[in-house]
Every structure is written in C-alpha cells, then in structure tokens.
Amino acid sequence: MSEKLFLITNDDGHRALGIQVLADILEKLGEVVIVAPEIEQSACSHAITLHRPLRVNTFGPNRYTVDGTTTDCVLLASQALLHRKPDAIFSGINHGNNLGDDITYSGTVAGAFEGTLLGVRSMSISASDTGRIADTRTQEILLELLGQLLSHTWPKDVLLNINMPTNEMPLRGVRMTSLGRRHYAESVIEKTDPRGKVYYWIGGANPLWYENENSDFHALAQGYITVTPLHLDLTHYPSLEDFKKFESLFQA
C-alpha cells in the first residue's frame, strides 16, 4: 500500500507556527504537502477568488504559497498541484480557537469544509494560544488523536473541527462535543479619528455564553481537547416538511 498523502492548509499564512507544527506531526503518518495562503486570511470564511488570476510560489519541497484564500489553496492543490487525490486534508493549526457560531466566519474551518465538498476526509484544528501549539506533550497527544481518527470511517459529508485549550491549564483529555452558542453584546465599536471622522471596529468583547455542558465551549473551558463533527447539509428537515404545505398554493 502506498504512503498516505496529506494536504495541509490554513488561514494564518505559510509562515505560521501552527502549520509548521502540524506538518511535523503528520509527517510521522505519511507524506505531507503544504499549500497555504501567502498572507494571513483570517475570517475569510469560504471565500473564493474569481475576478483575478492566482499565483503559486514554492518555499520548499512540497511547500507552496497561493496569493489567495484558504479555499483557493484547497482547490488549486486538489486540481493542479498534487500528483493524486489526498487521503485527508487538514486546515490549521489555527492561532486562536474556532468554536460555536464562529465557525461560520473561519477560514480554517472553510479549508476543511472545501475538502469535504471535494470528497476528501477533512479536519480543521485550532488552539487557544501558540504556547499550546508549541507544547511537546500536546503534539504527542495530537499525533495519537489524529492517528486514531484517521483509522476510523465517518460519513462523507462530515468534517471534524478540533480545538485545544489554553496552555495555561493542564490537558484533561479529549471530549466529543456539539457546537456551542455565544453572543457578542457589543460586536460593533464606534470611535472617532483625530480628524473627527467616525470609524468602526467589528469584533466585540465580553461575549454572553449559552450554557450547554455538551458544547465545545464548555469542554474547552474545562481543559479538554474538543472534537466536533460538522455536517455539510444545512437543511432543517422538520421545517422542510412543515413548509411543504405551501406547495399546493402554487400548483400549475
């Protein structure tokens, strides 16, 4: 059997500590190719570049940069740069967690989302801080966790979102979790510049948490690595059945 082939991307850019650490971990399990944004693409979500050409450069053997988004990287890698379809796609390790509702903004999660759309098992990985990423024991646990997950089969339209707690607390283990919910009470901040013009910062502080003991937020706060399966199909089937009653009003 040929060696496993892994594609790694991120939204922090190819120079980020997290992507280098993840490559070192995965090289113990197979061949690794990095295709990452040339510059940081945080909060780019699932954006794709359609109105200009994309440029690819190399920064080492099996190491490529793209002057585009995380999704661009996955598309280019799968359709132009890799010699075959990868066995798995990994996005991360992101510098900062991607939990709950925040996954909808995350370029990191979007990388795994795109991989799943392409029919490849995919995982997004994030950490609270760079201290956790650099921690040797954490790297050993992550290697074991990824190896175990790769040996398991899961549905083709599911991706795994992994988060690691701050390095200020000891790791207590791994928890399988659901997405949590939080609300930023002051998500838009208004300021005035020295010339008297008003400007805005998006991204508030002091979020309000919706308590749920099964959530990623709760488990992470307790010191656990969280693994949350995410489903590509956003259809709410109970509502679909309910709204079907309107079909009869528009029959030809």
C-alpha positions as CSV (number, residue, x, y, z in Angstrom):
1,M,0.0,0.0,0.0
2,S,1.3,3.4,-0.9
3,E,2.2,6.0,1.7
4,K,-0.7,8.2,2.9
5,L,-0.8,11.6,1.3
6,F,-1.9,14.6,3.4
7,L,-2.7,18.1,2.3
8,I,-2.3,20.9,4.8
9,T,-3.6,24.5,4.5
10,N,-4.5,27.3,7.0
11,D,-5.7,30.9,7.1
12,D,-2.8,32.3,9.1
13,G,-0.3,32.1,6.2
14,H,2.5,29.8,5.3
15,R,4.9,31.2,7.9
16,A,2.6,30.5,10.9
17,L,3.9,28.3,13.7
18,G,0.7,26.1,13.7
19,I,1.1,24.9,10.1
20,Q,4.7,24.0,10.6
21,V,4.0,22.0,13.8
22,L,1.1,20.2,12.1
23,A,3.3,19.3,9.2
24,D,5.9,17.9,11.6
25,I,3.2,15.8,13.3
26,L,1.6,14.4,10.1
27,E,5.0,13.5,8.5
28,K,5.1,10.7,11.1
29,L,1.9,9.3,9.5
30,G,2.5,9.9,5.8
31,E,3.6,12.3,3.0
32,V,2.7,16.0,3.6
33,V,2.1,18.8,1.1
34,I,1.5,22.3,2.3
35,V,-0.5,24.7,0.2
36,A,-1.1,27.8,2.2
37,P,-2.0,31.5,1.7
38,E,0.8,33.8,1.1
39,I,-0.5,36.2,3.7
40,E,-3.0,35.9,6.6
41,Q,-6.6,35.2,5.6
42,S,-8.3,35.1,9.0
43,A,-12.1,35.4,9.0
44,C,-12.2,34.9,5.2
45,S,-14.8,32.2,5.6
46,H,-15.4,30.2,2.4
47,A,-14.4,33.0,0.1
48,I,-13.0,32.0,-3.3
49,T,-11.1,34.3,-5.8
50,L,-13.0,34.6,-9.1
51,H,-12.0,38.0,-10.6
52,R,-8.2,37.8,-10.9
53,P,-5.7,35.1,-11.6
54,L,-3.9,33.3,-8.7
55,R,-0.2,33.0,-8.4
56,V,1.6,30.0,-6.8
57,N,5.2,30.1,-5.4
58,T,7.3,27.4,-3.7
59,F,9.1,27.8,-0.4
60,G,10.5,24.3,-0.1
61,P,9.9,20.7,-1.3
62,N,6.1,20.1,-1.4
63,R,5.6,23.5,0.0
64,Y,3.5,26.1,-1.9
65,T,2.1,29.5,-1.3
66,V,-1.0,31.0,-3.0
67,D,-1.9,34.7,-3.2
68,G,-5.5,33.9,-2.3
69,T,-7.8,32.4,0.3
70,T,-7.8,29.1,2.2
71,T,-10.5,27.8,-0.1
72,D,-8.4,28.8,-3.2
73,C,-5.5,26.8,-1.7
74,V,-7.5,23.6,-1.4
75,L,-9.0,23.9,-4.9
76,L,-5.6,24.6,-6.5
77,A,-3.9,21.8,-4.6
78,S,-6.6,19.2,-5.4
79,Q,-6.9,20.1,-9.1
80,A,-3.4,21.3,-10.1
81,L,-0.6,20.8,-7.6
82,L,-1.0,17.3,-6.1
83,H,0.0,14.2,-8.0
84,R,-3.1,12.4,-6.7
85,K,-6.1,12.8,-4.6
86,P,-5.0,13.2,-0.9
87,D,-6.1,10.7,1.7
88,A,-7.0,13.6,4.1
89,I,-7.0,17.4,4.2
90,F,-6.1,19.3,7.4
91,S,-6.6,23.0,8.0
92,G,-4.6,24.6,10.8
93,I,-3.3,24.6,13.4
94,N,-5.0,27.9,13.7
95,H,-3.7,30.6,16.2
96,G,-7.0,31.0,18.1
97,N,-9.9,28.8,18.6
98,N,-12.8,28.3,16.2
99,L,-15.8,27.4,18.3
100,G,-19.6,27.6,18.2
101,D,-21.1,30.2,15.8
102,D,-17.6,31.5,15.0
103,I,-17.0,28.6,12.6
104,T,-19.2,30.4,10.0
105,Y,-16.5,33.1,9.7
106,S,-13.5,30.9,10.0
107,G,-11.1,30.4,7.0
108,T,-9.6,27.5,8.9
109,V,-12.9,25.6,9.1
110,A,-13.6,26.6,5.5
111,G,-10.5,24.8,4.4
112,A,-11.8,21.5,5.8
113,F,-15.3,22.4,4.5
114,E,-13.9,22.6,1.0
115,G,-12.0,19.4,1.4
116,T,-15.2,17.6,2.4
117,L,-17.0,19.1,-0.6
118,L,-14.3,17.6,-2.8
119,G,-14.9,14.2,-1.3
120,V,-11.8,14.0,1.0
121,R,-11.9,13.4,4.7
122,S,-11.0,16.7,6.3
123,M,-10.3,18.2,9.7
124,S,-9.8,21.7,11.0
125,I,-7.6,22.2,14.0
126,S,-7.2,25.3,16.3
127,A,-5.5,26.2,19.5
128,S,-6.2,28.8,22.1
129,D,-2.6,30.1,22.0
130,T,0.8,29.4,20.5
131,G,2.1,28.1,23.8
132,R,-0.3,25.1,23.4
133,I,0.8,24.6,19.8
134,A,4.5,24.6,20.8
135,D,4.0,22.2,23.8
136,T,5.7,18.9,23.1
137,R,3.2,16.8,25.1
138,T,0.3,18.3,23.3
139,Q,1.9,17.5,20.0
140,E,2.3,13.8,21.1
141,I,-1.4,13.7,22.1
142,L,-2.4,15.3,18.8
143,L,-0.4,12.8,16.9
144,E,-2.2,9.9,18.7
145,L,-5.6,11.6,18.3
146,L,-5.2,12.2,14.5
147,G,-3.9,8.7,14.0
148,Q,-7.0,7.2,15.8
149,L,-9.4,9.5,13.8
150,L,-7.8,8.6,10.5
151,S,-8.2,4.9,11.3
152,H,-12.0,5.5,11.7
153,T,-14.5,5.8,8.9
154,W,-17.2,8.5,9.1
155,P,-19.8,9.9,6.7
156,K,-18.5,11.6,3.5
157,D,-20.4,14.8,4.3
158,V,-19.0,15.3,7.8
159,L,-15.8,17.2,8.7
160,L,-14.2,17.3,12.2
161,N,-13.5,20.5,14.0
162,I,-10.8,20.1,16.7
163,N,-9.9,22.8,19.3
164,M,-7.3,22.8,22.0
165,P,-7.4,24.7,25.3
166,T,-5.0,27.4,26.6
167,N,-1.6,26.2,27.6
168,E,-2.2,27.8,31.0
169,M,-4.2,24.8,32.1
170,P,-3.3,21.1,32.0
171,L,-4.9,18.9,29.4
172,R,-7.6,16.6,30.9
173,G,-8.3,14.5,27.8
174,V,-10.5,14.6,24.7
175,R,-14.2,15.3,24.5
176,M,-16.6,14.8,21.6
177,T,-18.8,17.9,21.6
178,S,-21.6,19.8,19.9
179,L,-21.3,23.4,18.7
180,G,-21.9,26.0,21.4
181,R,-23.6,29.3,21.1
182,R,-22.4,32.8,22.2
183,H,-23.5,36.3,21.6
184,Y,-21.2,39.4,21.5
185,A,-23.1,42.1,23.3
186,E,-21.0,44.9,21.8
187,S,-19.9,43.5,18.4
188,V,-19.5,46.9,16.7
189,I,-17.5,49.6,18.4
190,E,-17.7,53.2,17.2
191,K,-14.7,55.5,17.5
192,T,-13.6,58.9,16.2
193,D,-10.3,59.5,14.5
194,P,-8.1,62.6,15.1
195,R,-9.8,64.4,12.2
196,G,-13.2,64.0,13.7
197,K,-14.4,61.2,11.4
198,V,-16.3,58.3,12.8
199,Y,-15.0,54.7,12.2
200,Y,-15.9,51.3,13.4
201,W,-14.3,48.1,14.7
202,I,-16.1,44.9,14.2
203,G,-15.4,42.2,16.9
204,G,-16.7,42.8,20.4
205,A,-15.5,41.6,23.7
206,N,-17.2,40.0,26.8
207,P,-19.4,37.5,24.9
208,L,-22.6,36.1,26.5
209,W,-22.4,32.4,26.8
210,Y,-25.4,30.0,26.3
211,E,-24.6,27.3,28.8
212,N,-24.5,23.7,27.4
213,E,-22.5,21.0,29.1
214,N,-22.1,19.1,25.8
215,S,-20.7,22.1,23.9
216,D,-17.2,22.8,22.6
217,F,-17.1,26.0,24.7
218,H,-17.8,24.1,27.9
219,A,-15.4,21.3,27.4
220,L,-12.6,23.6,26.3
221,A,-13.0,25.7,29.4
222,Q,-12.6,22.5,31.4
223,G,-9.2,21.8,29.8
224,Y,-10.3,19.2,27.2
225,I,-9.4,18.9,23.5
226,T,-12.7,19.1,21.7
227,V,-13.7,17.2,18.6
228,T,-17.0,18.4,16.9
229,P,-18.4,16.6,13.8
230,L,-19.9,19.2,11.4
231,H,-22.4,18.3,8.8
232,L,-22.4,19.9,5.3
233,D,-26.1,19.6,4.8
234,L,-27.6,22.7,6.4
235,T,-31.1,21.7,5.6
236,H,-33.5,21.7,8.6
237,Y,-35.7,18.7,7.6
238,P,-38.5,19.2,10.1
239,S,-39.1,22.7,8.8
240,L,-38.9,21.5,5.2
241,E,-41.8,19.1,5.9
242,D,-43.7,21.9,7.5
243,F,-43.2,24.4,4.6
244,K,-44.2,21.9,2.0
245,K,-47.8,22.8,2.7
246,F,-47.3,26.0,0.7
247,E,-46.6,23.9,-2.5
248,S,-50.2,23.3,-3.1
249,L,-50.9,27.1,-3.4
250,F,-48.7,27.3,-6.5
251,Q,-49.6,24.3,-8.5
252,A,-49.8,24.9,-12.3
